[in-house]
Amino acid sequence: MHVVLTGLLLFFAMASFILAIVTISNYLRLRNVMQTWRSGHLGGYPLFATIFMGCSVVLAGTALFYSYGNYYGVSAAYMFLAVNWLVSSYLMSKRYITDHGIVKNINDPSQTISWTSIHDFAELNEDGKTIFKFFYGNELHRNNPPKGYYRLELEVPDAELSAFKKVLNHKLGRRFQYDFTDEPVFRKIDSERL
């Protein structure tokens, strides 16, 4: 049983390492990042990965303090897994506003939209939070409207709201003929504009 559990631990440690490498490479491939913010649930950090990291530190500290030599390898594997998971989760939970578009999750292409594919948007204040809802489809072509629309919700922290609205003014303001202000914006999709 010890061999099976150790094998599983090593398997998940290697899987977390591969996830971390893929996430870091996606992060390094981002170009022209104009704005970014953390969106984790634990002070901007991902909740479960941070808790698991804390438990792994306690486990490693206990093994070192009580000189449990048999558990140094297991503790090191848990620390390795925890660091990889924390790095991956942290980079995936950040929101990236680039010159090309909005990246909500760098490992999920369906949560990345370009500025030109946004057909409409809404700014809402819900429970003291500012949430932007972007409606998008395929790239915007007047002669070939998209077959379906999708929605991407983006919660913008108060500290980043003013800078985000400046980016929206620059990227969408002229196309929508709208100047973003501090007031919430409620808009309906205008199919004739497409």
Solvent accessible surface area in square Angstrom, and as a share of the most:
residue,aa,sasa,rsa
1,M,174,0.77
2,H,132,0.59
3,V,121,0.70
4,V,89,0.51
5,L,104,0.52
6,T,44,0.25
7,G,37,0.36
8,L,88,0.44
9,L,19,0.10
10,L,98,0.49
11,F,127,0.53
12,F,109,0.45
13,A,4,0.03
14,M,102,0.46
15,A,43,0.33
16,S,12,0.08
17,F,78,0.32
18,I,107,0.54
19,L,69,0.34
20,A,4,0.03
21,I,89,0.45
22,V,71,0.41
23,T,0,0.00
24,I,63,0.32
25,S,50,0.32
26,N,26,0.13
27,Y,86,0.33
28,L,113,0.56
29,R,171,0.62
30,L,38,0.19
31,R,165,0.60
32,N,105,0.54
33,V,67,0.38
34,M,85,0.38
35,Q,15,0.07
36,T,52,0.30
37,W,14,0.05
38,R,104,0.38
39,S,38,0.24
40,G,15,0.15
41,H,161,0.72
42,L,77,0.38
43,G,66,0.64
44,G,12,0.12
45,Y,89,0.34
46,P,18,0.11
47,L,63,0.31
48,F,142,0.59
49,A,2,0.02
50,T,40,0.23
51,I,89,0.45
52,F,53,0.22
53,M,39,0.17
54,G,35,0.33
55,C,78,0.47
56,S,4,0.02
57,V,77,0.44
58,V,103,0.59
59,L,72,0.36
60,A,19,0.15
61,G,35,0.34
62,T,54,0.32
63,A,3,0.02
64,L,121,0.60
65,F,158,0.66
66,Y,126,0.48
67,S,81,0.52
68,Y,107,0.41
69,G,47,0.45
70,N,139,0.71
71,Y,118,0.45
72,Y,95,0.36
73,G,52,0.50
74,V,38,0.22
75,S,6,0.04
76,A,61,0.48
77,A,13,0.10
78,Y,71,0.27
79,M,51,0.23
80,F,85,0.35
81,L,22,0.11
82,A,0,0.00
83,V,66,0.38
84,N,13,0.07
85,W,87,0.30
86,L,41,0.20
87,V,54,0.31
88,S,0,0.00
89,S,13,0.09
90,Y,53,0.20
91,L,19,0.09
92,M,42,0.19
93,S,21,0.14
94,K,28,0.12
95,R,41,0.15
96,Y,3,0.01
97,I,0,0.00
98,T,6,0.03
99,D,62,0.32
100,H,133,0.59
101,G,2,0.02
102,I,0,0.00
103,V,10,0.06
104,K,43,0.18
105,N,34,0.18
106,I,19,0.10
107,N,42,0.22
108,D,44,0.23
109,P,112,0.70
110,S,77,0.50
111,Q,57,0.25
112,T,52,0.30
113,I,5,0.03
114,S,11,0.07
115,W,11,0.04
116,T,73,0.43
117,S,7,0.04
118,I,0,0.00
119,H,3,0.01
120,D,1,0.00
121,F,0,0.00
122,A,11,0.09
123,E,3,0.01
124,L,32,0.16
125,N,87,0.45
126,E,70,0.31
127,D,142,0.74
128,G,74,0.71
129,K,99,0.42
130,T,8,0.05
131,I,22,0.11
132,F,0,0.00
133,K,34,0.14
134,F,0,0.00
135,F,47,0.20
136,Y,29,0.11
137,G,9,0.08
138,N,97,0.50
139,E,83,0.37
140,L,55,0.28
141,H,102,0.46
142,R,178,0.65
143,N,152,0.78
144,N,102,0.52
145,P,75,0.47
146,P,17,0.11
147,K,201,0.85
148,G,32,0.31
149,Y,84,0.32
150,Y,133,0.51
151,R,138,0.50
152,L,8,0.04
153,E,58,0.26
154,L,0,0.00
155,E,86,0.39
156,V,2,0.01
157,P,50,0.31
158,D,109,0.56
159,A,98,0.76
160,E,44,0.20
161,L,35,0.17
162,S,74,0.48
163,A,48,0.37
164,F,0,0.00
165,K,11,0.05
166,K,139,0.59
167,V,15,0.09
168,L,0,0.00
169,N,47,0.24
170,H,101,0.45
171,K,47,0.20
172,L,0,0.00
173,G,8,0.07
174,R,177,0.64
175,R,78,0.28
176,F,16,0.07
177,Q,165,0.73
178,Y,79,0.30
179,D,95,0.49
180,F,13,0.05
181,T,66,0.38
182,D,131,0.68
183,E,119,0.54
184,P,42,0.27
185,V,6,0.03
186,F,146,0.61
187,R,59,0.22
188,K,178,0.76
189,I,69,0.35
190,D,64,0.33
191,S,84,0.54
192,E,164,0.73
193,R,70,0.26
194,L,28,0.14
